[in-house]
C-alpha cells in the first residue's frame, strides 16, 4: 500500500512539473512573439524616419546648393584629416 501511495505522489509531482513546464514554454513563446512584433514595428518606424530624413536632405540641398557644397567640402576635409592622423 505504501509503495502505491508513493507511486501516486510521484505521478502527481510529475504531472505538476509537466504542467509548469508547459506553462513556462507557453509564456516564453508568447513573449518572443510579442518581442518580434515590437521589433518589426520599430524597424518599420526606423525605415520611415530614414526616408523622411533623406527627403528633407534632398529638399535642403535643392534649396541651398552652395551651402550644401560648402558643408560637403568641410566635412570631407575634416574626415580626411581624422583618417590621415595629421
LUMVO-806296 format. One record per atom (N, C-alpha, C, CB): residue number from 1; residue in three letters; atom name; x, y, z. Coordinates in Angstrom, 2 decimals, m for minus. Atoms other than C-alpha are relative to their C-alpha. Glycine has a CB too. Layout:
% LUMVO-806296
{NUM, ALA, CA, {X, Y, Z}} ...
***
This chain:
% LUMVO-806296
{1, UNK, N, {0.82, m1.19, 0.00}} {1, UNK, CA, {0.00, 0.00, 0.00}} {1, UNK, C, {0.87, 1.27, 0.00}} {1, UNK, CB, {m0.94, m0.01, 1.21}} {2, UNK, N, {m0.90, m1.14, m0.10}} {2, UNK, CA, {2.85, 2.37, 0.88}} {2, UNK, C, {0.68, 0.26, m1.34}} {2, UNK, CB, {1.04, m0.24, 1.10}} {3, UNK, N, {m0.63, m0.15, 1.31}} {3, UNK, CA, {4.54, 1.74, m2.49}} {3, UNK, C, {m0.97, 0.64, m0.99}} {3, UNK, CB, {0.49, m1.36, m0.52}} {4, UNK, N, {1.01, m0.57, 0.91}} {4, UNK, CA, {1.30, 2.58, m4.31}} {4, UNK, C, {m0.21, 1.48, 0.31}} {4, UNK, CB, {m1.34, m0.77, 0.13}} {5, UNK, N, {0.14, m1.40, m0.38}} {5, UNK, CA, {0.93, 5.83, m2.34}} {5, UNK, C, {1.19, 0.82, m0.51}} {5, UNK, CB, {m0.11, 0.13, 1.53}} {6, UNK, N, {m1.20, m0.68, 0.48}} {6, UNK, CA, {4.50, 6.76, m3.19}} {6, UNK, C, {m0.05, 0.17, m1.52}} {6, UNK, CB, {1.26, m0.77, 0.40}} {7, UNK, N, {0.12, m0.06, 1.45}} {7, UNK, CA, {3.87, 5.97, m6.85}} {7, UNK, C, {m1.01, 1.08, m0.40}} {7, UNK, CB, {m0.43, m1.37, m0.57}} {8, UNK, N, {1.00, m1.02, 0.29}} {8, UNK, CA, {0.75, 8.16, m6.84}} {8, UNK, C, {0.56, 1.40, 0.24}} {8, UNK, CB, {m1.25, m0.23, 0.87}} {9, UNK, N, {m0.60, m1.30, m0.31}} {9, UNK, CA, {2.68, 11.01, m5.23}} {9, UNK, C, {1.00, 0.39, m1.09}} {9, UNK, CB, {0.68, m0.02, 1.38}} {10, UNK, N, {m0.98, m0.26, 1.05}} {10, UNK, CA, {5.45, 10.69, m7.81}} {10, UNK, C, {m0.73, 0.39, m1.29}} {10, UNK, CB, {0.91, m1.25, m0.24}} {11, UNK, N, {0.78, m0.32, 1.20}} {11, UNK, CA, {2.87, 10.67, m10.63}} {11, UNK, C, {m0.58, 1.41, 0.08}} {11, UNK, CB, {m1.13, m1.04, m0.20}} {12, UNK, N, {0.55, m1.34, m0.17}} {12, UNK, CA, {1.22, 13.78, m9.21}} {12, UNK, C, {1.07, 1.06, m0.14}} {12, UNK, CB, {m0.68, 0.12, 1.37}} {13, UNK, N, {m1.11, m0.95, 0.09}} {13, UNK, CA, {4.56, 15.52, m8.89}} {13, UNK, C, {0.44, 0.16, m1.45}} {13, UNK, CB, {1.18, m0.46, 0.87}} {14, UNK, N, {m0.39, m0.05, 1.41}} {14, UNK, CA, {5.47, 14.62, m12.46}} {14, UNK, C, {m1.02, 0.80, m0.80}} {14, UNK, CB, {0.14, m1.42, m0.58}} {15, UNK, N, {1.05, m0.74, 0.71}} {15, UNK, CA, {2.12, 15.94, m13.68}} {15, UNK, C, {0.09, 1.51, 0.28}} {15, UNK, CB, {m1.39, m0.52, 0.42}} {16, UNK, N, {m0.14, m1.42, m0.34}} {16, UNK, CA, {2.63, 19.23, m11.81}} {16, UNK, C, {1.21, 0.61, m0.70}} {16, UNK, CB, {0.12, 0.18, 1.53}} {17, UNK, N, {m1.21, m0.51, 0.66}} {17, UNK, CA, {6.15, 19.61, m13.21}} {17, UNK, C, {m0.25, 0.16, m1.50}} {17, UNK, CB, {1.20, m0.96, 0.24}} {18, UNK, N, {0.31, m0.09, 1.43}} {18, UNK, CA, {4.93, 18.87, m16.75}} {18, UNK, C, {m0.89, 1.20, m0.28}} {18, UNK, CB, {m0.69, m1.28, m0.49}} {19, UNK, N, {0.92, m1.11, 0.18}} {19, UNK, CA, {2.12, 21.38, m16.36}} {19, UNK, C, {0.75, 1.33, 0.12}} {19, UNK, CB, {m1.15, m0.07, 1.03}} {20, UNK, N, {m0.79, m1.21, m0.18}} {20, UNK, CA, {4.51, 24.01, m15.05}} {20, UNK, C, {0.93, 0.26, m1.16}} {20, UNK, CB, {0.79, m0.07, 1.28}} {21, UNK, N, {m0.91, m0.14, 1.14}} {21, UNK, CA, {6.95, 23.35, m17.87}} {21, UNK, C, {m0.76, 0.48, m1.24}} {21, UNK, CB, {0.71, m1.34, m0.30}} {22, UNK, N, {0.81, m0.42, 1.15}} {22, UNK, CA, {4.19, 23.70, m20.47}} {22, UNK, C, {m0.39, 1.47, 0.13}} {22, UNK, CB, {m1.26, m0.88, m0.12}} {23, UNK, N, {0.36, m1.40, m0.21}} {23, UNK, CA, {3.07, 26.98, m18.94}} {23, UNK, C, {1.20, 0.91, m0.25}} {23, UNK, CB, {m0.53, 0.21, 1.43}} {24, UNK, N, {m1.21, m0.81, 0.20}} {24, UNK, CA, {6.64, 28.29, m18.92}} {24, UNK, C, {0.32, 0.12, m1.49}} {24, UNK, CB, {1.20, m0.62, 0.76}} {25, UNK, N, {m0.27, m0.02, 1.44}} {25, UNK, CA, {7.14, 27.33, m22.57}} {25, UNK, C, {m1.01, 0.90, m0.71}} {25, UNK, CB, {m0.03, m1.43, m0.59}} {26, UNK, N, {1.03, m0.85, 0.60}} {26, UNK, CA, {3.84, 29.00, m23.49}} {26, UNK, C, {0.28, 1.48, 0.27}} {26, UNK, CB, {m1.39, m0.39, 0.53}} {27, UNK, N, {m0.31, m1.38, m0.34}} {27, UNK, CA, {4.85, 32.19, m21.66}} {27, UNK, C, {1.18, 0.51, m0.82}} {27, UNK, CB, {0.29, 0.14, 1.50}} {28, UNK, N, {m1.18, m0.39, 0.77}} {28, UNK, CA, {8.25, 32.27, m23.38}} {28, UNK, C, {m0.37, 0.19, m1.47}} {28, UNK, CB, {1.12, m1.05, 0.14}} {29, UNK, N, {0.42, m0.12, 1.40}} {29, UNK, CA, {6.66, 31.67, m26.79}} {29, UNK, C, {m0.82, 1.27, m0.21}} {29, UNK, CB, {m0.83, m1.24, m0.42}} {30, UNK, N, {0.81, m1.21, 0.10}} {30, UNK, CA, {4.16, 34.46, m26.17}} {30, UNK, C, {0.88, 1.24, 0.07}} {30, UNK, CB, {m1.06, 0.03, 1.11}} {31, UNK, N, {m0.90, m1.15, m0.14}} {31, UNK, CA, {6.86, 36.87, m25.02}} {31, UNK, C, {0.86, 0.18, m1.25}} {31, UNK, CB, {0.90, m0.17, 1.24}} {32, UNK, N, {m0.82, m0.05, 1.22}} {32, UNK, CA, {9.01, 36.00, m28.04}} {32, UNK, C, {m0.81, 0.55, m1.17}} {32, UNK, CB, {0.54, m1.40, m0.35}} {33, UNK, N, {0.87, m0.48, 1.07}} {33, UNK, CA, {6.11, 36.60, m30.38}} {33, UNK, C, {m0.26, 1.50, 0.14}} {33, UNK, CB, {m1.33, m0.77, 0.01}} {34, UNK, N, {0.22, m1.43, m0.23}} {34, UNK, CA, {5.37, 39.97, m28.79}} {34, UNK, C, {1.25, 0.81, m0.31}} {34, UNK, CB, {m0.45, 0.24, 1.44}} {35, UNK, N, {m1.26, m0.69, 0.27}} {35, UNK, CA, {9.04, 40.96, m28.97}} {35, UNK, C, {0.25, 0.11, m1.50}} {35, UNK, CB, {1.18, m0.72, 0.69}} {36, UNK, N, {m0.19, m0.02, 1.45}} {36, UNK, CA, {9.22, 40.02, m32.64}} {36, UNK, C, {m0.92, 1.02, m0.65}} {36, UNK, CB, {m0.25, m1.40, m0.60}} {37, UNK, N, {0.94, m1.00, 0.52}} {37, UNK, CA, {6.14, 42.11, m33.34}} {37, UNK, C, {0.47, 1.42, 0.27}} {37, UNK, CB, {m1.37, m0.21, 0.59}} {38, UNK, N, {m0.48, m1.33, m0.37}} {38, UNK, CA, {7.57, 45.10, m31.49}} {38, UNK, C, {1.23, 0.38, m0.83}} {38, UNK, CB, {0.34, 0.06, 1.50}} {39, UNK, N, {m1.20, m0.27, 0.79}} {39, UNK, CA, {10.90, 44.80, m33.33}} {39, UNK, C, {m0.40, 0.32, m1.45}} {39, UNK, CB, {0.96, m1.21, 0.04}} {40, UNK, N, {0.48, m0.27, 1.35}} {40, UNK, CA, {9.06, 44.65, m36.64}} {40, UNK, C, {m0.58, 1.40, m0.13}} {40, UNK, CB, {m1.04, m1.02, m0.40}} {41, UNK, N, {0.59, m1.34, 0.03}} {41, UNK, CA, {7.11, 47.81, m35.80}} {41, UNK, C, {1.09, 1.07, 0.10}} {41, UNK, CB, {m1.01, 0.16, 1.15}} {42, UNK, N, {m1.08, m0.98, m0.15}} {42, UNK, CA, {10.25, 49.66, m34.67}} {42, UNK, C, {0.83, 0.07, m1.28}} {42, UNK, CB, {0.89, m0.36, 1.19}} {43, UNK, N, {m0.74, 0.01, 1.27}} {43, UNK, CA, {12.04, 48.59, m37.86}} {43, UNK, C, {m0.73, 0.79, m1.07}} {43, UNK, CB, {0.21, m1.43, m0.48}} {44, UNK, N, {0.80, m0.75, 0.97}} {44, UNK, CA, {9.21, 49.98, m39.94}} {44, UNK, C, {0.05, 1.51, 0.31}} {44, UNK, CB, {m1.48, m0.50, 0.01}} {45, UNK, N, {m0.10, m1.41, m0.38}} {45, UNK, CA, {9.28, 53.25, m37.97}} {45, UNK, C, {1.36, 0.58, m0.37}} {45, UNK, CB, {m0.25, 0.17, 1.51}} {46, UNK, N, {m1.35, m0.45, 0.35}} {46, UNK, CA, {13.05, 53.50, m38.46}} {46, UNK, C, {0.14, 0.20, m1.50}} {46, UNK, CB, {1.03, m1.01, 0.49}} {47, UNK, N, {m0.05, m0.11, 1.46}} {47, UNK, CA, {12.68, 52.91, m42.19}} {47, UNK, C, {m0.72, 1.26, m0.46}} {47, UNK, CB, {m0.62, m1.24, m0.65}} {48, UNK, N, {0.75, m1.21, 0.36}} {48, UNK, CA, {10.04, 55.64, m42.44}} {48, UNK, C, {0.75, 1.27, 0.40}} {48, UNK, CB, {m1.38, m0.02, 0.66}} {49, UNK, N, {m0.78, m1.15, m0.44}} {49, UNK, CA, {12.19, 58.04, m40.42}} {49, UNK, C, {1.18, 0.24, m0.92}} {49, UNK, CB, {0.48, m0.20, 1.44}} {50, UNK, N, {m1.14, m0.14, 0.91}} {50, UNK, CA, {15.16, 57.35, m42.67}} {50, UNK, C, {m0.44, 0.61, m1.33}} {50, UNK, CB, {0.66, m1.38, m0.24}} {51, UNK, N, {0.51, m0.53, 1.26}} {51, UNK, CA, {13.10, 58.01, m45.79}} {51, UNK, C, {m0.34, 1.48, 0.12}} {51, UNK, CB, {m1.24, m0.78, m0.45}} {52, UNK, N, {0.34, m1.40, m0.21}} {52, UNK, CA, {11.82, 61.28, m44.33}} {52, UNK, C, {1.26, 0.85, 0.10}} {52, UNK, CB, {m0.85, 0.16, 1.27}} {53, UNK, N, {m1.28, m0.72, m0.13}} {53, UNK, CA, {15.38, 62.33, m43.42}} {53, UNK, C, {0.64, 0.21, m1.37}} {53, UNK, CB, {0.96, m0.77, 0.94}} {54, UNK, N, {m0.58, m0.11, 1.34}} {54, UNK, CA, {16.61, 61.62, m46.95}} {54, UNK, C, {m0.76, 1.03, m0.82}} {54, UNK, CB, {0.00, m1.39, m0.72}} {55, UNK, N, {0.80, m0.98, 0.74}} {55, UNK, CA, {13.72, 63.61, m48.42}} {55, UNK, C, {0.29, 1.42, 0.48}} {55, UNK, CB, {m1.49, m0.31, 0.15}} {56, UNK, N, {m0.32, m1.32, m0.55}} {56, UNK, CA, {14.46, 66.51, m46.07}} {56, UNK, C, {1.37, 0.48, m0.48}} {56, UNK, CB, {m0.04, m0.04, 1.53}} {57, UNK, N, {m1.34, m0.36, 0.48}} {57, UNK, CA, {18.14, 66.45, m47.04}} {57, UNK, C, {m0.02, 0.40, m1.46}} {57, UNK, CB, {0.98, m1.15, 0.20}} {58, UNK, N, {0.10, m0.34, 1.43}} {58, UNK, CA, {17.29, 66.44, m50.74}} {58, UNK, C, {m0.64, 1.37, m0.18}} {58, UNK, CB, {m0.82, m1.07, m0.75}} {59, UNK, N, {0.64, m1.31, 0.08}} {59, UNK, CA, {14.99, 69.40, m50.23}} {59, UNK, C, {0.95, 1.11, 0.39}} {59, UNK, CB, {m1.23, 0.04, 0.89}} {60, UNK, N, {m0.96, m1.02, m0.45}} {60, UNK, CA, {17.67, 71.32, m48.32}} {60, UNK, C, {1.06, 0.23, m1.07}} {60, UNK, CB, {0.66, m0.42, 1.33}} {61, UNK, N, {m1.04, m0.11, 1.03}} {61, UNK, CA, {20.28, 70.57, m50.98}} {61, UNK, C, {m0.54, 0.72, m1.23}} {61, UNK, CB, {0.53, m1.40, m0.39}} {62, UNK, N, {0.61, m0.64, 1.15}} {62, UNK, CA, {17.89, 71.65, m53.73}} {62, UNK, C, {m0.19, 1.50, 0.24}} {62, UNK, CB, {m1.35, m0.66, m0.33}} {63, UNK, N, {0.25, m1.40, m0.33}} {63, UNK, CA, {17.07, 74.92, m51.93}} {63, UNK, C, {1.29, 0.78, 0.29}} {63, UNK, CB, {m0.92, 0.09, 1.21}} {64, UNK, N, {m1.26, m0.65, m0.39}} {64, UNK, CA, {20.67, 75.67, m50.79}} {64, UNK, C, {1.20, m0.75, m0.58}} {64, UNK, CB, {0.12, 0.06, 1.54}} {65, UNK, N, {m1.08, 0.80, 0.60}} {65, UNK, CA, {23.12, 74.16, m53.27}} {65, UNK, C, {1.41, 0.47, 0.40}} {65, UNK, CB, {m0.12, 0.04, m1.50}} {66, UNK, N, {m1.33, m0.50, m0.32}} {66, UNK, CA, {26.09, 76.43, m52.45}} {66, UNK, C, {0.36, m0.34, 1.45}} {66, UNK, CB, {0.09, 1.52, m0.23}} {67, UNK, N, {m0.24, 0.34, m1.41}} {67, UNK, CA, {25.74, 75.96, m48.69}} {67, UNK, C, {0.24, m1.50, 0.15}} {67, UNK, CB, {m1.20, 0.43, 0.87}} {68, UNK, N, {m0.16, 1.46, m0.07}} {68, UNK, CA, {25.36, 72.21, m49.19}} {68, UNK, C, {1.37, m0.42, m0.50}} {68, UNK, CB, {m1.09, m0.69, m0.82}} {69, UNK, N, {m1.32, 0.31, 0.53}} {69, UNK, CA, {28.52, 72.11, m51.28}} {69, UNK, C, {1.07, 0.38, 1.02}} {69, UNK, CB, {0.24, 0.74, m1.33}} {70, UNK, N, {m0.96, m0.42, m1.02}} {70, UNK, CA, {30.40, 74.06, m48.60}} {70, UNK, C, {0.03, m0.97, 1.18}} {70, UNK, CB, {m0.34, 1.40, 0.50}} {71, UNK, N, {0.07, 0.97, m1.10}} {71, UNK, CA, {29.21, 71.67, m45.89}} {71, UNK, C, {0.68, m1.30, m0.42}} {71, UNK, CB, {m1.47, m0.28, 0.40}} {72, UNK, N, {m0.60, 1.26, 0.47}} {72, UNK, CA, {30.23, 68.65, m48.00}} {72, UNK, C, {1.52, 0.12, m0.08}} {72, UNK, CB, {m0.57, m0.37, m1.38}} {73, UNK, N, {m1.46, m0.19, 0.10}} {73, UNK, CA, {33.70, 70.09, m48.67}} {73, UNK, C, {0.61, 0.04, 1.39}} {73, UNK, CB, {0.33, 1.31, m0.77}} {74, UNK, N, {m0.51, m0.09, m1.37}} {74, UNK, CA, {34.20, 70.95, m44.99}} {74, UNK, C, {0.00, m1.35, 0.69}} {74, UNK, CB, {m0.82, 0.97, 0.80}} {75, UNK, N, {0.08, 1.33, m0.61}} {75, UNK, CA, {33.04, 67.52, m43.84}} {75, UNK, C, {1.05, m0.94, m0.60}} {75, UNK, CB, {m1.40, m0.60, m0.18}} {76, UNK, N, {m1.02, 0.82, 0.65}} {76, UNK, CA, {35.30, 65.84, m46.40}} {76, UNK, C, {1.40, 0.33, 0.48}} {76, UNK, CB, {m0.07, 0.16, m1.49}} {77, UNK, N, {m1.31, m0.43, m0.49}} {77, UNK, CA, {38.27, 67.91, m45.27}} {77, UNK, C, {0.24, m0.52, 1.41}} {77, UNK, CB, {0.12, 1.53, m0.04}} {78, UNK, N, {m0.14, 0.49, m1.38}} {78, UNK, CA, {37.68, 67.09, m41.59}} {78, UNK, C, {0.18, m1.50, 0.06}} {78, UNK, CB, {m1.22, 0.41, 0.83}} {79, UNK, N, {m0.10, 1.46, 0.02}} {79, UNK, CA, {37.19, 63.42, m42.35}} {79, UNK, C, {1.38, m0.44, m0.49}} {79, UNK, CB, {m1.10, m0.60, m0.90}} {80, UNK, N, {m1.32, 0.38, 0.50}} {80, UNK, CA, {40.39, 63.27, m44.37}} {80, UNK, C, {1.09, 0.29, 1.04}} {80, UNK, CB, {0.31, 0.74, m1.31}} {81, UNK, N, {m0.98, m0.32, m1.05}} {81, UNK, CA, {42.32, 64.95, m41.52}} {81, UNK, C, {m0.05, m1.05, 1.12}} {81, UNK, CB, {m0.27, 1.40, 0.58}} {82, UNK, N, {0.15, 1.00, m1.05}} {82, UNK, CA, {40.92, 62.48, m38.99}} {82, UNK, C, {0.58, m1.35, m0.43}} {82, UNK, CB, {m1.46, m0.16, 0.38}} {83, UNK, N, {m0.46, 1.29, 0.49}} {83, UNK, CA, {41.72, 59.48, m41.15}} {83, UNK, C, {1.52, 0.00, m0.20}} {83, UNK, CB, {m0.70, m0.36, m1.31}} {84, UNK, N, {m1.44, m0.02, 0.25}} {84, UNK, CA, {45.23, 60.61, m42.11}} {84, UNK, C, {0.80, 0.11, 1.29}} {84, UNK, CB, {0.35, 1.15, m0.93}} {85, UNK, N, {m0.67, m0.06, m1.29}} {85, UNK, CA, {46.11, 61.26, m38.47}} {85, UNK, C, {0.93, 1.20, 0.15}} {85, UNK, CB, {0.78, m1.25, 0.21}} {86, UNK, N, {m0.87, m1.18, m0.09}} {86, UNK, CA, {47.83, 64.62, m39.06}} {86, UNK, C, {m0.53, 0.97, 1.01}} {86, UNK, CB, {0.13, 0.69, m1.36}} 
***
